[in-house]
């Protein structure tokens, strides 16, 4: 019986850092799977940080399936990375769901308290 892969869920954080010693702003990104940090870094523009998040999600999602992504940088998001937005990332045959990290932590805290 053939089973379709389910959506892989990751948590993300995307924030604007204050100007550094060079006087320019940077965007910091983090990609999490549960308590494990998958990828982190910074980029000079929000668009580049979002692309880095999508690429990292594609690589990690494919690795979880045991396959190598052919073009991990060729992904598309169905929605914008607005503050608090959940974003679906189309990675070819795989779809990743990116949930804001603060929202994920709040849900887990409520579940632990119950």
PyMOL commands that set and color helices and strands:
alter all, ss='L'
color gray80, all
select helices_A, chain A and resi 46-65+101-113
alter helices_A, ss='H'
color red, helices_A
select strands_A, chain A and resi 8-17+26-33+36-43+76-78+87-91+94-100
alter strands_A, ss='S'
color yellow, strands_A
deselect
rebuild
show_as cartoon
